[in-house]
Each structure stands twice: as C-alpha cells, then as structure tokens.
C-alpha cells in the first residue's frame, strides 16, 4: 500500500521537488509525443519525454516495492517472462491465449484514480496527481 496523503509526501517519495511535480502535471501533454511505427502493420505508440519519463520510472519502482503483485501475474513483473509463464503450462491438455484488444485505451482514468485512492490508500488529491502522471488522454 502506498498510503501517500499529501503532494509534498508524493514529491518526497518520488525524489522530485514539489514544484517540479506540479510543473510536470500542469504541462502534462507537452511530455508526450505520438509516433507511428511500421513492423508487420502500422501502429501508433506514445513516446514519453523527460522529466515525466523519469518520474514514471520512479513511480513504477515505488509500486514494485510497496505493493504485492499476484503470483499469477507475469506481464511487467520483475524476474518473470513469457517463457517462464509458458513453462508453467507444459504438459497441460489445453491452453487459452487472450489478448484484450485496445485494453489500455479503454481503461478509463476514473478506474486508475479509484485504484490509487481505494486500493493503494492515497488521498483524493494524490490519487488525482498519480492518475495524471500515469494516464494519457
């Protein structure tokens, strides 16, 4: 549980000044760049620029160290990989592979805010700040 109750405490936990944190949040859209990449097909991705990128990395580290990840979770889990995930299923009769189409674009910011406030113990103002730092459009 993060249990962060004030913007000052959030800035401290992210090792950034409170002023810088507010500056980034106020100008959040300027730290994103939409680009198109071409592999098998055309795909749009979002490039995150500094200093937001560093703040997001610090937040990710904080989340890894302060929250518990379910043992079944493999995506974005430190020390786990798709190969280790597949190894768990060797010898089973059937497998189910699911890819939720447009999962991130369809995750509403209110759900993210609720996670920070209700599940991770942050105050409403901090939950709002964290939502702005971690969601795009």
Secondary structure per residue as TSV (DSSP state, phi and psi in degrees):
chain	resnum	aa	ss	phi	psi
A	1	X	-	360.0	133.5
A	2	X	-	-74.7	-46.9
A	3	X	-	53.7	49.2
A	4	X	-	-101.2	123.3
A	5	X	-	-108.7	-12.1
A	6	X	S	-141.4	155.1
A	7	X	H	-58.3	-35.5
A	8	X	H	-63.3	-43.4
A	9	X	H	-65.3	-39.7
A	10	X	H	-61.2	-46.8
A	11	X	H	-59.3	-42.7
A	12	X	H	-61.3	-46.7
A	13	X	H	-65.6	-27.0
A	14	X	T	-94.8	1.2
A	15	X	T	55.5	47.6
A	16	X	S	-139.1	151.9
A	17	X	-	-69.7	150.0
A	18	X	H	-61.7	-36.9
A	19	X	H	-62.4	-44.9
A	20	X	H	-64.5	-40.2
A	21	X	H	-60.9	-46.9
A	22	X	H	-64.2	-38.1
A	23	X	H	-62.3	-43.9
A	24	X	H	-65.2	-45.6
A	25	X	H	-63.9	-40.6
A	26	X	H	-63.2	-34.9
A	27	X	T	-111.1	31.6
A	28	X	G	-53.6	-39.3
A	29	X	G	-66.5	-22.7
A	30	X	G	-74.3	-10.3
A	31	X	G	-99.2	7.9
A	32	X	E	-116.9	142.2
A	33	X	E	-135.1	118.2
A	34	X	E	-81.7	130.2
A	35	X	E	-132.6	158.2
A	36	X	E	-111.9	130.3
A	37	X	E	-115.3	153.9
A	38	X	E	-123.5	115.0
A	39	X	S	-121.9	-109.1
A	40	X	S	-71.8	-33.6
A	41	X	S	-147.9	166.9
A	42	X	E	-69.1	135.9
A	43	X	E	-143.0	135.1
A	44	X	E	-94.5	133.5
A	45	X	E	-130.6	165.5
A	46	X	E	-117.0	125.8
A	47	X	E	-94.9	129.2
A	48	X	E	-99.2	129.8
A	49	X	-	-99.0	162.5
A	50	X	T	-68.8	150.3
A	51	X	T	-87.4	-2.3
A	52	X	H	-59.4	-39.6
A	53	X	H	-57.7	-44.4
A	54	X	H	-66.9	-41.8
A	55	X	H	-61.5	-42.9
A	56	X	H	-64.5	-38.4
A	57	X	H	-64.7	-41.3
A	58	X	H	-64.8	-39.1
A	59	X	H	-65.9	-41.6
A	60	X	H	-59.4	-45.6
A	61	X	H	-60.5	-42.8
A	62	X	H	-61.3	-44.2
A	63	X	H	-64.1	-39.9
A	64	X	H	-64.2	-37.6
A	65	X	H	-87.8	-21.9
A	66	X	H	-106.8	-9.0
A	67	X	S	-127.0	159.3
A	68	X	-	-97.3	134.0
A	69	X	-	-98.5	132.4
A	70	X	-	-58.9	138.0
A	71	X	T	-57.0	-25.7
A	72	X	T	-79.7	-13.3
A	73	X	-	-76.8	128.7
A	74	X	-	-117.1	-33.1
A	75	X	T	-65.0	126.7
A	76	X	T	63.8	18.8
A	77	X	-	-95.4	129.0
A	78	X	T	-59.8	135.2
A	79	X	T	80.4	0.5
A	80	X	-	-115.4	159.4
A	81	X	-	-151.3	169.9
A	82	X	H	-65.7	-28.8
A	83	X	H	-68.3	-44.7
A	84	X	H	-65.0	-36.4
A	85	X	H	-63.8	-45.4
A	86	X	H	-63.9	-36.4
A	87	X	H	-60.5	-31.5
A	88	X	T	-64.5	-21.4
A	89	X	T	-105.9	2.2
A	90	X	T	-62.8	132.9
A	91	X	T	91.3	-8.1
A	92	X	-	-79.4	152.2
A	93	X	S	-70.4	-30.8
A	94	X	-	-141.7	160.1
A	95	X	-	-140.1	152.8
A	96	X	-	-127.6	120.8
A	97	X	-	-109.9	126.3
A	98	X	-	-126.2	132.7
A	99	X	-	-125.7	112.2
A	100	X	-	-79.0	110.6
A	101	X	T	-62.1	130.5
A	102	X	T	53.5	40.4
A	103	X	T	-57.3	-52.3
A	104	X	T	-67.2	-44.7
A	105	X	T	-62.3	-23.8
A	106	X	T	-95.6	5.1
A	107	X	S	-91.4	113.8
A	108	X	-	-76.9	145.5
A	109	X	H	-59.9	-27.8
A	110	X	H	-64.8	-32.0
A	111	X	H	-68.8	-39.1
A	112	X	H	-66.7	-44.8
A	113	X	H	-60.5	-43.2
A	114	X	H	-61.0	-40.1
A	115	X	I	-59.4	-49.1
A	116	X	I	-63.4	-39.4
A	117	X	I	-79.7	-54.6
A	118	X	I	-82.4	-39.6
A	119	X	I	-91.8	-30.7
A	120	X	T	-108.7	4.6
A	121	X	-	73.5	23.0
A	122	X	-	-87.9	153.2
A	123	X	-	-67.7	161.5
A	124	X	H	-56.2	-41.0
A	125	X	H	-67.3	-39.6
A	126	X	H	-70.1	-39.5
A	127	X	H	-60.3	-39.3
A	128	X	H	-65.4	-43.8
A	129	X	H	-62.2	-46.4
A	130	X	H	-63.7	-36.2
A	131	X	H	-63.9	-43.0
A	132	X	H	-64.6	-34.3
A	133	X	H	-75.4	-20.2
A	134	X	H	-117.3	-1.6
A	135	X	-	-121.4	154.6
A	136	X	-	-127.6	125.5
A	137	X	-	53.5	360.0
